[in-house]
């Protein structure tokens, strides 16, 4: 017993220095720069500049989610089988940074095609961007959280830092994006130049992540690796045998529906408030509050735990959804709502990678097989499903209201649909996230024992 205890005490979480931490965060900054192009501004670009029907846009978003399901699982499976001198996840950043930038440039090119040709072009280019950025870069980037260290607190810190860098890029982008697009010529030309530049910047920062980080946990795993020769059958059995996998996937879907629902903001400020210039300050308050929360909230989460902190965050987020109901158009009220919409989700956005790492550890504890790639791919698919569903819901609501892209004015029904989406749907999404957190509290209670058991196993194998 004494020998076993001494062995256990010798097992230490891997150190992650400041250089690795910053390098890790810069990759998220770069990805977020690019994500401006296939998130908040894409629906508006397609309806009012590219000019394709809302029904086609909704179909593109939903069909693409099925493609994502295949590519995400394929990528996760391949990451788990990857074994190079650079590790499992890092090589994917090297291989895909440049193709991703090219795909983003193609997405914002407006070809001289018929309406049908434009729809096909939009479908192809959107899925290329989703494949490179949303799968082949995003999934390995997230997997790094569990590969760089086994320390739960350090993983939480990495998740918060990654999200802080992510949010910083979004804040800066939303403060200046429309002004820069206008300065670059506006319209199709402005969008093309702006997002092309974002793609180049993303390449540089993603490569910094590749160069500046190290995979440590996988080195231990490879000593007794079942993963290097992982078969599809064993991988599927291991994944489906993890009872928390589906719940965390649903949590990711609902969490990422939130930024997708923000696409309605452009319509709300343009048509309901007749003040599109207010969009920039509103988004800046959201992401400014989010960034401040991410920087300051880690000690609070360590004290309260991920679950209780998450409940508080979702309550604040619900307030952000319903506050505008009491004084529509009041700038002060809108900015208070914006602050709530930043503070609330920041808590969960910063901890979501830690939840996914918990599911990885639970799977290894139960089956003896460690499959970061597949678990993160499932969660990535959940995120995309939520993002696609959020975007599809917006186009559906606009369609129900009779919104007409490029029109001089919108009907009362269209304005009501935009208002409902801007307020009530935002609050409903937050309530559903709280339900997921309630169920995940069971895993959270198990984690201390799971980590101790895994440390003991690794100590005995050394």
C-alpha beads as a LAMMPS data file, in Angstrom:
LAMMPS data file: protein, C-alpha beads

462 atoms
461 bonds

1 atom types
1 bond types

-500.0 500.0 xlo xhi
-500.0 500.0 ylo yhi
-500.0 500.0 zlo zhi

Masses

1 110.0

Atoms # bond

1 1 1 0.000 0.000 0.000
2 1 1 2.834 2.396 0.906
3 1 1 4.581 1.658 -2.393
4 1 1 1.368 2.263 -4.323
5 1 1 0.808 5.546 -2.479
6 1 1 4.346 6.678 -3.290
7 1 1 3.834 5.796 -6.950
8 1 1 0.600 7.740 -6.986
9 1 1 2.272 10.784 -5.455
10 1 1 4.906 10.693 -8.199
11 1 1 2.257 11.171 -10.874
12 1 1 2.038 14.878 -11.493
13 1 1 -0.117 16.801 -13.967
14 1 1 1.925 18.022 -16.911
15 1 1 3.204 21.569 -16.690
16 1 1 1.970 24.064 -19.280
17 1 1 4.147 27.187 -19.315
18 1 1 3.188 30.724 -20.327
19 1 1 4.512 30.305 -23.873
20 1 1 2.311 27.269 -24.491
21 1 1 -0.690 28.951 -22.906
22 1 1 -0.416 32.066 -25.081
23 1 1 0.302 30.000 -28.206
24 1 1 -2.806 27.946 -27.467
25 1 1 -4.916 31.082 -27.069
26 1 1 -3.645 32.691 -30.281
27 1 1 -5.006 29.779 -32.299
28 1 1 -8.459 30.494 -30.932
29 1 1 -7.980 34.182 -31.757
30 1 1 -7.162 33.285 -35.349
31 1 1 -10.049 30.849 -35.668
32 1 1 -12.430 33.446 -34.258
33 1 1 -11.233 36.019 -36.800
34 1 1 -12.179 33.608 -39.549
35 1 1 -15.396 32.561 -37.798
36 1 1 -16.759 36.083 -38.197
37 1 1 -17.159 35.066 -41.832
38 1 1 -19.336 32.008 -41.336
39 1 1 -21.249 33.152 -38.276
40 1 1 -22.790 36.514 -37.483
41 1 1 -22.484 38.150 -40.914
42 1 1 -23.020 35.292 -43.349
43 1 1 -26.830 35.119 -43.318
44 1 1 -27.096 38.862 -43.963
45 1 1 -24.470 38.622 -46.719
46 1 1 -26.404 35.842 -48.427
47 1 1 -29.837 37.495 -48.189
48 1 1 -28.938 41.113 -48.979
49 1 1 -25.695 41.040 -51.008
50 1 1 -25.256 37.589 -52.529
51 1 1 -29.078 37.507 -52.965
52 1 1 -30.346 33.952 -52.596
53 1 1 -33.727 32.915 -51.109
54 1 1 -34.210 32.359 -47.378
55 1 1 -35.568 28.872 -48.019
56 1 1 -32.350 27.947 -49.833
57 1 1 -30.221 29.325 -46.991
58 1 1 -32.172 27.338 -44.404
59 1 1 -31.742 24.182 -46.494
60 1 1 -27.997 24.793 -46.871
61 1 1 -27.578 25.112 -43.111
62 1 1 -29.569 21.993 -42.266
63 1 1 -28.196 19.691 -44.999
64 1 1 -24.676 20.794 -44.118
65 1 1 -25.182 19.523 -40.575
66 1 1 -25.562 15.963 -41.893
67 1 1 -22.330 16.361 -43.848
68 1 1 -20.697 17.659 -40.671
69 1 1 -21.803 14.547 -38.814
70 1 1 -19.776 12.410 -41.203
71 1 1 -16.713 14.665 -41.462
72 1 1 -16.525 15.290 -37.714
73 1 1 -16.604 11.614 -36.817
74 1 1 -14.111 10.838 -39.598
75 1 1 -11.749 13.546 -38.345
76 1 1 -12.113 12.460 -34.717
77 1 1 -11.371 8.853 -35.646
78 1 1 -8.324 9.915 -37.671
79 1 1 -7.002 12.186 -34.901
80 1 1 -7.159 9.234 -32.491
81 1 1 -5.141 7.151 -34.979
82 1 1 -2.635 9.922 -35.757
83 1 1 0.808 9.262 -34.298
84 1 1 3.535 11.621 -35.538
85 1 1 6.530 13.318 -33.969
86 1 1 4.266 16.355 -33.539
87 1 1 1.610 14.371 -31.670
88 1 1 -2.025 13.589 -32.464
89 1 1 -3.767 16.958 -32.826
90 1 1 -1.067 19.505 -33.693
91 1 1 -0.270 18.138 -37.183
92 1 1 -3.829 18.851 -38.268
93 1 1 -3.284 22.561 -37.658
94 1 1 -0.239 22.508 -39.940
95 1 1 -1.988 20.588 -42.698
96 1 1 -5.199 22.634 -42.848
97 1 1 -4.405 26.293 -42.058
98 1 1 -3.808 27.395 -45.671
99 1 1 -6.670 25.424 -47.331
100 1 1 -9.007 26.882 -44.702
101 1 1 -8.051 30.458 -45.624
102 1 1 -8.612 29.761 -49.327
103 1 1 -12.066 28.328 -48.617
104 1 1 -13.059 31.457 -46.642
105 1 1 -12.004 33.667 -49.538
106 1 1 -14.136 31.575 -51.900
107 1 1 -17.162 31.865 -49.585
108 1 1 -17.250 35.657 -49.988
109 1 1 -16.659 35.725 -53.726
110 1 1 -19.814 36.617 -55.689
111 1 1 -19.791 34.794 -59.053
112 1 1 -21.879 35.926 -62.002
113 1 1 -24.163 32.883 -61.828
114 1 1 -27.880 32.320 -62.063
115 1 1 -29.836 31.999 -58.812
116 1 1 -29.530 28.212 -58.959
117 1 1 -25.812 28.468 -59.673
118 1 1 -25.365 30.800 -56.710
119 1 1 -27.200 28.403 -54.399
120 1 1 -24.953 25.518 -55.483
121 1 1 -21.855 27.711 -55.109
122 1 1 -22.944 28.850 -51.629
123 1 1 -23.561 25.243 -50.576
124 1 1 -20.147 24.035 -51.783
125 1 1 -18.099 26.923 -50.379
126 1 1 -19.922 26.912 -47.037
127 1 1 -19.202 23.220 -46.599
128 1 1 -15.544 23.706 -47.522
129 1 1 -15.235 26.370 -44.815
130 1 1 -17.087 24.141 -42.346
131 1 1 -14.804 21.208 -43.193
132 1 1 -11.493 23.046 -42.836
133 1 1 -12.243 25.530 -40.042
134 1 1 -15.098 23.804 -38.255
135 1 1 -13.688 20.259 -38.403
136 1 1 -10.020 19.872 -39.353
137 1 1 -8.843 22.876 -37.308
138 1 1 -11.453 23.385 -34.597
139 1 1 -11.634 19.762 -33.468
140 1 1 -7.855 19.213 -33.021
141 1 1 -7.560 22.668 -31.423
142 1 1 -10.140 21.725 -28.803
143 1 1 -8.577 18.287 -28.321
144 1 1 -5.337 19.982 -27.301
145 1 1 -6.975 20.908 -23.988
146 1 1 -6.926 17.282 -22.862
147 1 1 -3.596 16.501 -24.555
148 1 1 -1.529 19.331 -23.069
149 1 1 -2.242 18.566 -19.395
150 1 1 -4.137 16.181 -17.128
151 1 1 -4.679 18.809 -14.411
152 1 1 -8.435 19.653 -14.216
153 1 1 -7.743 23.197 -12.974
154 1 1 -5.214 23.828 -15.743
155 1 1 -7.668 22.482 -18.293
156 1 1 -10.284 24.889 -16.973
157 1 1 -7.744 27.704 -17.210
158 1 1 -6.838 26.749 -20.789
159 1 1 -10.522 26.650 -21.701
160 1 1 -11.107 30.091 -20.207
161 1 1 -8.009 31.522 -21.903
162 1 1 -8.931 30.005 -25.252
163 1 1 -12.412 31.476 -24.998
164 1 1 -10.967 34.831 -23.855
165 1 1 -8.772 35.015 -26.972
166 1 1 -11.744 33.875 -29.047
167 1 1 -13.927 36.601 -27.573
168 1 1 -11.208 39.258 -27.941
169 1 1 -11.119 38.636 -31.680
170 1 1 -14.895 38.782 -31.854
171 1 1 -15.015 42.040 -29.863
172 1 1 -12.452 43.703 -32.107
173 1 1 -14.157 42.354 -35.199
174 1 1 -17.631 43.528 -34.231
175 1 1 -16.327 46.967 -33.261
176 1 1 -14.796 47.601 -36.662
177 1 1 -16.007 45.009 -39.183
178 1 1 -18.800 47.041 -40.801
179 1 1 -16.669 50.198 -40.899
180 1 1 -13.743 48.328 -42.444
181 1 1 -16.002 46.639 -45.000
182 1 1 -17.390 50.062 -45.944
183 1 1 -13.862 51.515 -46.186
184 1 1 -12.865 48.647 -48.479
185 1 1 -15.603 49.581 -50.921
186 1 1 -18.670 48.103 -49.239
187 1 1 -20.983 45.488 -50.715
188 1 1 -19.553 42.324 -52.223
189 1 1 -16.137 43.911 -52.762
190 1 1 -15.820 45.005 -49.128
191 1 1 -16.850 41.631 -47.721
192 1 1 -14.456 39.774 -50.032
193 1 1 -11.439 41.911 -49.113
194 1 1 -12.181 41.932 -45.390
195 1 1 -12.679 38.197 -44.933
196 1 1 -9.769 37.411 -47.230
197 1 1 -7.575 39.420 -44.876
198 1 1 -9.059 37.609 -41.874
199 1 1 -8.182 34.290 -43.489
200 1 1 -4.517 35.250 -43.916
201 1 1 -4.313 36.424 -40.303
202 1 1 -5.859 33.167 -39.138
203 1 1 -3.198 31.126 -40.977
204 1 1 -0.394 32.892 -39.105
205 1 1 -1.982 32.511 -35.671
206 1 1 -3.005 28.880 -36.129
207 1 1 0.564 28.032 -37.139
208 1 1 1.808 29.759 -33.973
209 1 1 -0.383 27.346 -32.007
210 1 1 1.155 24.425 -33.897
211 1 1 4.706 25.611 -33.171
212 1 1 4.244 26.822 -29.605
213 1 1 2.287 24.003 -27.932
214 1 1 3.223 20.496 -26.789
215 1 1 1.171 17.348 -26.368
216 1 1 2.093 15.713 -23.070
217 1 1 -0.780 13.438 -22.058
218 1 1 -0.662 11.446 -25.287
219 1 1 2.966 10.543 -24.584
220 1 1 1.849 8.705 -21.473
221 1 1 -1.055 7.085 -23.285
222 1 1 1.156 5.801 -26.078
223 1 1 3.188 3.681 -23.665
224 1 1 0.300 1.268 -23.374
225 1 1 -1.647 2.439 -26.380
226 1 1 -4.787 0.785 -27.595
227 1 1 -5.540 3.863 -29.658
228 1 1 -2.770 3.640 -32.264
229 1 1 -4.406 0.579 -33.856
230 1 1 -7.939 1.563 -32.942
231 1 1 -10.549 -0.150 -35.107
232 1 1 -13.786 1.528 -36.101
233 1 1 -15.773 -1.152 -34.257
234 1 1 -13.892 -0.657 -30.986
235 1 1 -14.053 3.127 -31.357
236 1 1 -17.821 3.069 -31.884
237 1 1 -18.344 0.683 -28.964
238 1 1 -16.214 2.854 -26.691
239 1 1 -17.989 6.034 -27.746
240 1 1 -21.518 4.683 -27.399
241 1 1 -20.634 3.077 -24.071
242 1 1 -19.912 6.514 -22.625
243 1 1 -23.238 7.527 -21.068
244 1 1 -22.222 11.188 -20.720
245 1 1 -21.254 11.616 -24.362
246 1 1 -24.750 12.372 -25.670
247 1 1 -25.518 14.795 -22.849
248 1 1 -22.374 16.849 -23.385
249 1 1 -23.053 16.808 -27.144
250 1 1 -26.519 18.250 -26.490
251 1 1 -24.979 20.849 -24.185
252 1 1 -22.587 21.888 -26.962
253 1 1 -25.483 22.149 -29.421
254 1 1 -27.507 24.443 -27.177
255 1 1 -24.458 26.492 -26.211
256 1 1 -23.470 27.167 -29.813
257 1 1 -27.045 27.911 -30.853
258 1 1 -26.591 31.130 -28.871
259 1 1 -24.016 32.818 -31.172
260 1 1 -25.990 31.585 -34.195
261 1 1 -29.124 33.267 -32.852
262 1 1 -27.152 36.511 -32.712
263 1 1 -27.451 36.658 -36.494
264 1 1 -30.912 38.139 -35.878
265 1 1 -29.300 41.226 -34.333
266 1 1 -28.479 42.784 -37.701
267 1 1 -32.105 42.466 -38.763
268 1 1 -33.403 43.804 -35.416
269 1 1 -31.303 46.959 -35.482
270 1 1 -31.785 47.538 -39.211
271 1 1 -35.558 47.037 -39.427
272 1 1 -37.122 47.148 -35.950
273 1 1 -35.056 50.010 -34.525
274 1 1 -34.144 51.657 -37.857
275 1 1 -30.689 52.192 -36.381
276 1 1 -28.123 49.751 -37.838
277 1 1 -25.299 51.887 -36.428
278 1 1 -26.326 50.692 -32.943
279 1 1 -25.396 47.128 -33.898
280 1 1 -21.676 47.783 -33.384
281 1 1 -21.958 49.205 -29.836
282 1 1 -24.469 46.501 -28.850
283 1 1 -22.196 43.688 -30.010
284 1 1 -19.179 45.370 -28.439
285 1 1 -20.927 45.505 -25.046
286 1 1 -21.852 41.814 -25.369
287 1 1 -18.343 40.689 -26.166
288 1 1 -16.695 43.242 -23.880
289 1 1 -18.734 41.907 -20.947
290 1 1 -17.964 38.373 -22.087
291 1 1 -14.237 39.055 -22.237
292 1 1 -14.183 40.720 -18.803
293 1 1 -16.083 37.767 -17.349
294 1 1 -13.709 35.236 -18.886
295 1 1 -10.712 37.074 -17.431
296 1 1 -12.164 37.430 -13.924
297 1 1 -14.446 34.453 -13.355
298 1 1 -12.002 31.520 -13.033
299 1 1 -11.592 31.860 -9.226
300 1 1 -15.380 31.967 -8.885
301 1 1 -15.781 28.774 -10.929
302 1 1 -13.051 27.052 -8.907
303 1 1 -14.928 27.979 -5.735
304 1 1 -18.490 27.224 -6.852
305 1 1 -17.790 24.456 -9.363
306 1 1 -18.707 24.319 -13.050
307 1 1 -22.344 23.355 -12.455
308 1 1 -23.395 25.991 -9.934
309 1 1 -21.487 28.697 -11.784
310 1 1 -23.206 27.565 -14.981
311 1 1 -26.657 27.892 -13.409
312 1 1 -25.878 31.459 -12.359
313 1 1 -24.657 32.247 -15.861
314 1 1 -27.796 30.905 -17.509
315 1 1 -30.031 32.915 -15.149
316 1 1 -28.178 36.078 -16.176
317 1 1 -28.489 35.057 -19.822
318 1 1 -32.268 34.621 -19.494
319 1 1 -32.451 38.174 -18.143
320 1 1 -30.541 39.340 -21.208
321 1 1 -33.234 37.818 -23.402
322 1 1 -36.306 39.236 -21.677
323 1 1 -35.117 42.701 -20.551
324 1 1 -35.687 44.280 -24.020
325 1 1 -39.367 43.277 -23.763
326 1 1 -39.952 45.978 -21.151
327 1 1 -38.606 48.933 -23.128
328 1 1 -38.061 48.111 -26.817
329 1 1 -35.747 50.597 -28.457
330 1 1 -34.466 52.151 -25.227
331 1 1 -30.698 52.340 -25.684
332 1 1 -29.866 52.066 -21.970
333 1 1 -32.066 48.990 -21.560
334 1 1 -30.533 47.433 -24.661
335 1 1 -27.021 47.927 -23.328
336 1 1 -27.981 46.350 -19.975
337 1 1 -29.404 43.404 -21.915
338 1 1 -26.203 43.256 -23.959
339 1 1 -24.110 43.088 -20.780
340 1 1 -26.257 40.198 -19.503
341 1 1 -25.914 38.463 -22.875
342 1 1 -22.143 38.681 -22.484
343 1 1 -21.722 37.813 -18.806
344 1 1 -24.115 34.842 -18.762
345 1 1 -22.797 32.680 -21.598
346 1 1 -19.143 33.520 -20.857
347 1 1 -19.211 31.252 -17.823
348 1 1 -20.331 28.229 -19.821
349 1 1 -18.322 29.033 -22.950
350 1 1 -15.194 29.052 -20.822
351 1 1 -15.966 25.728 -19.125
352 1 1 -17.337 23.733 -22.061
353 1 1 -13.935 22.282 -22.975
354 1 1 -13.484 21.210 -19.353
355 1 1 -16.808 19.338 -19.553
356 1 1 -15.594 17.579 -22.693
357 1 1 -12.317 16.638 -20.996
358 1 1 -14.368 15.135 -18.152
359 1 1 -16.158 12.926 -20.670
360 1 1 -12.789 11.822 -22.118
361 1 1 -11.538 10.860 -18.658
362 1 1 -14.775 9.047 -17.819
363 1 1 -14.492 7.031 -21.040
364 1 1 -10.896 5.997 -20.315
365 1 1 -11.813 5.184 -16.698
366 1 1 -14.671 2.926 -17.800
367 1 1 -13.196 1.232 -20.897
368 1 1 -9.425 1.698 -20.717
369 1 1 -9.468 3.331 -24.167
370 1 1 -8.751 7.041 -24.543
371 1 1 -10.483 8.627 -27.546
372 1 1 -10.125 12.413 -27.343
373 1 1 -10.616 12.793 -31.069
374 1 1 -13.931 10.976 -31.306
375 1 1 -15.397 12.541 -28.178
376 1 1 -14.381 16.028 -29.233
377 1 1 -15.673 15.297 -32.741
378 1 1 -19.058 14.365 -31.317
379 1 1 -19.124 17.526 -29.253
380 1 1 -17.971 19.477 -32.312
381 1 1 -20.840 17.998 -34.291
382 1 1 -23.179 19.018 -31.477
383 1 1 -21.816 22.552 -31.682
384 1 1 -22.361 22.658 -35.429
385 1 1 -25.806 21.140 -35.091
386 1 1 -26.692 23.894 -32.641
387 1 1 -25.142 26.558 -34.828
388 1 1 -26.911 25.255 -37.921
389 1 1 -30.207 24.844 -36.086
390 1 1 -29.916 28.385 -34.738
391 1 1 -29.243 29.777 -38.204
392 1 1 -32.061 27.672 -39.691
393 1 1 -34.477 28.851 -36.983
394 1 1 -33.665 32.449 -37.855
395 1 1 -34.326 31.924 -41.555
396 1 1 -37.493 29.982 -40.681
397 1 1 -38.744 32.815 -38.456
398 1 1 -37.931 35.374 -41.136
399 1 1 -39.783 33.235 -43.673
400 1 1 -42.822 32.855 -41.403
401 1 1 -42.897 36.617 -40.943
402 1 1 -42.648 37.216 -44.683
403 1 1 -39.270 38.944 -44.648
404 1 1 -38.140 40.132 -48.096
405 1 1 -34.388 40.544 -48.569
406 1 1 -33.354 43.800 -50.250
407 1 1 -36.819 45.373 -49.818
408 1 1 -37.264 49.046 -48.890
409 1 1 -39.502 48.132 -45.924
410 1 1 -40.721 45.056 -44.032
411 1 1 -44.228 44.026 -42.974
412 1 1 -45.509 44.157 -39.384
413 1 1 -45.471 40.343 -39.338
414 1 1 -41.791 40.279 -40.310
415 1 1 -40.947 42.808 -37.591
416 1 1 -42.828 40.727 -35.001
417 1 1 -40.933 37.589 -36.025
418 1 1 -37.621 39.423 -35.704
419 1 1 -38.594 40.786 -32.255
420 1 1 -39.680 37.354 -30.969
421 1 1 -36.424 35.782 -32.124
422 1 1 -34.356 38.578 -30.589
423 1 1 -35.996 38.175 -27.167
424 1 1 -37.922 34.979 -26.365
425 1 1 -35.874 32.476 -28.375
426 1 1 -32.745 33.760 -26.692
427 1 1 -34.258 33.105 -23.246
428 1 1 -35.629 29.670 -24.189
429 1 1 -32.193 28.493 -25.331
430 1 1 -30.734 29.503 -21.958
431 1 1 -33.384 27.558 -20.031
432 1 1 -32.663 24.410 -22.050
433 1 1 -28.946 24.747 -21.270
434 1 1 -29.797 24.861 -17.554
435 1 1 -31.634 21.530 -17.906
436 1 1 -28.492 19.943 -19.428
437 1 1 -26.382 21.264 -16.560
438 1 1 -28.756 19.644 -14.082
439 1 1 -28.140 16.213 -15.615
440 1 1 -24.362 16.738 -15.991
441 1 1 -24.057 17.423 -12.267
442 1 1 -23.888 13.628 -11.841
443 1 1 -20.643 13.414 -13.826
444 1 1 -19.225 16.427 -12.035
445 1 1 -19.643 14.677 -8.673
446 1 1 -17.818 11.574 -9.972
447 1 1 -14.765 13.378 -11.378
448 1 1 -12.506 13.528 -8.272
449 1 1 -12.714 9.744 -7.829
450 1 1 -12.285 9.124 -11.566
451 1 1 -9.096 11.204 -11.687
452 1 1 -7.654 9.475 -8.622
453 1 1 -8.370 6.044 -10.105
454 1 1 -6.719 6.977 -13.415
455 1 1 -3.637 8.313 -11.639
456 1 1 -3.351 5.082 -9.677
457 1 1 -3.571 2.978 -12.849
458 1 1 -0.882 5.014 -14.604
459 1 1 1.374 4.857 -11.550
460 1 1 1.117 1.056 -11.483
461 1 1 1.943 0.848 -15.204
462 1 1 5.120 2.895 -14.846

Bonds

1 1 1 2
2 1 2 3
3 1 3 4
4 1 4 5
5 1 5 6
6 1 6 7
7 1 7 8
8 1 8 9
9 1 9 10
10 1 10 11
11 1 11 12
12 1 12 13
13 1 13 14
14 1 14 15
15 1 15 16
16 1 16 17
17 1 17 18
18 1 18 19
19 1 19 20
20 1 20 21
21 1 21 22
22 1 22 23
23 1 23 24
24 1 24 25
25 1 25 26
26 1 26 27
27 1 27 28
28 1 28 29
29 1 29 30
30 1 30 31
31 1 31 32
32 1 32 33
33 1 33 34
34 1 34 35
35 1 35 36
36 1 36 37
37 1 37 38
38 1 38 39
39 1 39 40
40 1 40 41
41 1 41 42
42 1 42 43
43 1 43 44
44 1 44 45
45 1 45 46
46 1 46 47
47 1 47 48
48 1 48 49
49 1 49 50
50 1 50 51
51 1 51 52
52 1 52 53
53 1 53 54
54 1 54 55
55 1 55 56
56 1 56 57
57 1 57 58
58 1 58 59
59 1 59 60
60 1 60 61
61 1 61 62
62 1 62 63
63 1 63 64
64 1 64 65
65 1 65 66
66 1 66 67
67 1 67 68
68 1 68 69
69 1 69 70
70 1 70 71
71 1 71 72
72 1 72 73
73 1 73 74
74 1 74 75
75 1 75 76
76 1 76 77
77 1 77 78
78 1 78 79
79 1 79 80
80 1 80 81
81 1 81 82
82 1 82 83
83 1 83 84
84 1 84 85
85 1 85 86
86 1 86 87
87 1 87 88
88 1 88 89
89 1 89 90
90 1 90 91
91 1 91 92
92 1 92 93
93 1 93 94
94 1 94 95
95 1 95 96
96 1 96 97
97 1 97 98
98 1 98 99
99 1 99 100
100 1 100 101
101 1 101 102
102 1 102 103
103 1 103 104
104 1 104 105
105 1 105 106
106 1 106 107
107 1 107 108
108 1 108 109
109 1 109 110
110 1 110 111
111 1 111 112
112 1 112 113
113 1 113 114
114 1 114 115
115 1 115 116
116 1 116 117
117 1 117 118
118 1 118 119
119 1 119 120
120 1 120 121
121 1 121 122
122 1 122 123
123 1 123 124
124 1 124 125
125 1 125 126
126 1 126 127
127 1 127 128
128 1 128 129
129 1 129 130
130 1 130 131
131 1 131 132
132 1 132 133
133 1 133 134
134 1 134 135
135 1 135 136
136 1 136 137
137 1 137 138
138 1 138 139
139 1 139 140
140 1 140 141
141 1 141 142
142 1 142 143
143 1 143 144
144 1 144 145
145 1 145 146
146 1 146 147
147 1 147 148
148 1 148 149
149 1 149 150
150 1 150 151
151 1 151 152
152 1 152 153
153 1 153 154
154 1 154 155
155 1 155 156
156 1 156 157
157 1 157 158
158 1 158 159
159 1 159 160
160 1 160 161
161 1 161 162
162 1 162 163
163 1 163 164
164 1 164 165
165 1 165 166
166 1 166 167
167 1 167 168
168 1 168 169
169 1 169 170
170 1 170 171
171 1 171 172
172 1 172 173
173 1 173 174
174 1 174 175
175 1 175 176
176 1 176 177
177 1 177 178
178 1 178 179
179 1 179 180
180 1 180 181
181 1 181 182
182 1 182 183
183 1 183 184
184 1 184 185
185 1 185 186
186 1 186 187
187 1 187 188
188 1 188 189
189 1 189 190
190 1 190 191
191 1 191 192
192 1 192 193
193 1 193 194
194 1 194 195
195 1 195 196
196 1 196 197
197 1 197 198
198 1 198 199
199 1 199 200
200 1 200 201
201 1 201 202
202 1 202 203
203 1 203 204
204 1 204 205
205 1 205 206
206 1 206 207
207 1 207 208
208 1 208 209
209 1 209 210
210 1 210 211
211 1 211 212
212 1 212 213
213 1 213 214
214 1 214 215
215 1 215 216
216 1 216 217
217 1 217 218
218 1 218 219
219 1 219 220
220 1 220 221
221 1 221 222
222 1 222 223
223 1 223 224
224 1 224 225
225 1 225 226
226 1 226 227
227 1 227 228
228 1 228 229
229 1 229 230
230 1 230 231
231 1 231 232
232 1 232 233
233 1 233 234
234 1 234 235
235 1 235 236
236 1 236 237
237 1 237 238
238 1 238 239
239 1 239 240
240 1 240 241
241 1 241 242
242 1 242 243
243 1 243 244
244 1 244 245
245 1 245 246
246 1 246 247
247 1 247 248
248 1 248 249
249 1 249 250
250 1 250 251
251 1 251 252
252 1 252 253
253 1 253 254
254 1 254 255
255 1 255 256
256 1 256 257
257 1 257 258
258 1 258 259
259 1 259 260
260 1 260 261
261 1 261 262
262 1 262 263
263 1 263 264
264 1 264 265
265 1 265 266
266 1 266 267
267 1 267 268
268 1 268 269
269 1 269 270
270 1 270 271
271 1 271 272
272 1 272 273
273 1 273 274
274 1 274 275
275 1 275 276
276 1 276 277
277 1 277 278
278 1 278 279
279 1 279 280
280 1 280 281
281 1 281 282
282 1 282 283
283 1 283 284
284 1 284 285
285 1 285 286
286 1 286 287
287 1 287 288
288 1 288 289
289 1 289 290
290 1 290 291
291 1 291 292
292 1 292 293
293 1 293 294
294 1 294 295
295 1 295 296
296 1 296 297
297 1 297 298
298 1 298 299
299 1 299 300
300 1 300 301
301 1 301 302
302 1 302 303
303 1 303 304
304 1 304 305
305 1 305 306
306 1 306 307
307 1 307 308
308 1 308 309
309 1 309 310
310 1 310 311
311 1 311 312
312 1 312 313
313 1 313 314
314 1 314 315
315 1 315 316
316 1 316 317
317 1 317 318
318 1 318 319
319 1 319 320
320 1 320 321
321 1 321 322
322 1 322 323
323 1 323 324
324 1 324 325
325 1 325 326
326 1 326 327
327 1 327 328
328 1 328 329
329 1 329 330
330 1 330 331
331 1 331 332
332 1 332 333
333 1 333 334
334 1 334 335
335 1 335 336
336 1 336 337
337 1 337 338
338 1 338 339
339 1 339 340
340 1 340 341
341 1 341 342
342 1 342 343
343 1 343 344
344 1 344 345
345 1 345 346
346 1 346 347
347 1 347 348
348 1 348 349
349 1 349 350
350 1 350 351
351 1 351 352
352 1 352 353
353 1 353 354
354 1 354 355
355 1 355 356
356 1 356 357
357 1 357 358
358 1 358 359
359 1 359 360
360 1 360 361
361 1 361 362
362 1 362 363
363 1 363 364
364 1 364 365
365 1 365 366
366 1 366 367
367 1 367 368
368 1 368 369
369 1 369 370
370 1 370 371
371 1 371 372
372 1 372 373
373 1 373 374
374 1 374 375
375 1 375 376
376 1 376 377
377 1 377 378
378 1 378 379
379 1 379 380
380 1 380 381
381 1 381 382
382 1 382 383
383 1 383 384
384 1 384 385
385 1 385 386
386 1 386 387
387 1 387 388
388 1 388 389
389 1 389 390
390 1 390 391
391 1 391 392
392 1 392 393
393 1 393 394
394 1 394 395
395 1 395 396
396 1 396 397
397 1 397 398
398 1 398 399
399 1 399 400
400 1 400 401
401 1 401 402
402 1 402 403
403 1 403 404
404 1 404 405
405 1 405 406
406 1 406 407
407 1 407 408
408 1 408 409
409 1 409 410
410 1 410 411
411 1 411 412
412 1 412 413
413 1 413 414
414 1 414 415
415 1 415 416
416 1 416 417
417 1 417 418
418 1 418 419
419 1 419 420
420 1 420 421
421 1 421 422
422 1 422 423
423 1 423 424
424 1 424 425
425 1 425 426
426 1 426 427
427 1 427 428
428 1 428 429
429 1 429 430
430 1 430 431
431 1 431 432
432 1 432 433
433 1 433 434
434 1 434 435
435 1 435 436
436 1 436 437
437 1 437 438
438 1 438 439
439 1 439 440
440 1 440 441
441 1 441 442
442 1 442 443
443 1 443 444
444 1 444 445
445 1 445 446
446 1 446 447
447 1 447 448
448 1 448 449
449 1 449 450
450 1 450 451
451 1 451 452
452 1 452 453
453 1 453 454
454 1 454 455
455 1 455 456
456 1 456 457
457 1 457 458
458 1 458 459
459 1 459 460
460 1 460 461
461 1 461 462
